């Protein structure tokens, strides 16, 4: 029996994001079974949201159902609670099947499978309940499956960062798996069996339709590979007045017997606000993951089929890896990933958590953090704040809000915005200017700063956006002293 190759589209999320299998706020009335693996040896186990297939009963088959017929139009759903009533909603659809028919598949049902060793629920082999696979129904068939994937937060489309392709079993010499998408592939995980001298060959190919990762042949001996793809900007659907930012990719499976795929989605880390909850829950998708070099160079589509082939089943071969990058950010320190909401009275929730340290949010100038109302807070005075940023791009915007009237929200008339210019990039900061309104109240209040990509709506203080960072700050306004008239004045000595 030939091995199944799992195509895995993975979701890059912290483990504390819990898949809501029973609650379905994103897709009412649908079977929502996509989930993360709870077992397995992969270092990326907590980063993969597996899209599962075949279930028509949420309770009996909460992670999909093995060996069910799949058709064009079948979908896999995920609903992930972010907090404050906001959910990350993910939908993956099989839009086309050509060649042989396909079924759902739980890795581990074949003795040579590797997928269940890396990712599983309930154990390996027949104990694995994670039905992340799609398998060709008849021995020897070649099946070509096209997928469309999209994600939203509170109804707003967000960009999926990339895909992953994985060999869920161990390919034999006459089997292959191809995956094509508009982006760049990088081999990240390898399961070797170097005591078997037969090769496991991988190749990348560039074409007009994108880049293809090719698992050309294996050794049929518990050897496998997992490749990640980062999307090009052109991969996202931006057509029409309300683009859904969906992405598509195509996978080809061929075996002497049966071959399988598995799907997930790769999405970015997230940065949340940390002002009190009344100010809303802004979300910035950081898109801050990149890959180290895997040593496999892509070749042109028309090149010789043997060009660029690398045997990864050797002691000397080292795959690439996932590494965080800084992205575009406010202040002097790039944000870390927020695994949960950070609301706090002092707006220091983000500073006091994560790996970025206590100076993660430092863009608000020191002079405006604590001051007498007579310095900057009399009506018609101006607050001119130099807001530092890192890795900025011309045309992006930085917006700031000050809650002058202390009504617990950031209002439309409390915003200041600057568009980043070449001069600003050279200086490393933009200047935001507010005129203090007569309605201001002389009490401590809050400031919100947001870095926006040039394609995003920069006028809202609490929506989800791609790229950038959000910083919340407590602004301490020292008012006039108050004398209690019921107390007698104490005479001076």
Order of alpha helices (4+ residues) and beta strands (2+ residues): beta-beta-beta-beta-beta-beta-alpha-beta-beta-beta-beta-beta-beta-beta-beta-beta-beta-beta-beta-beta-beta-beta-beta-beta-beta-beta-alpha-beta-beta-beta-alpha-beta-beta-beta-beta
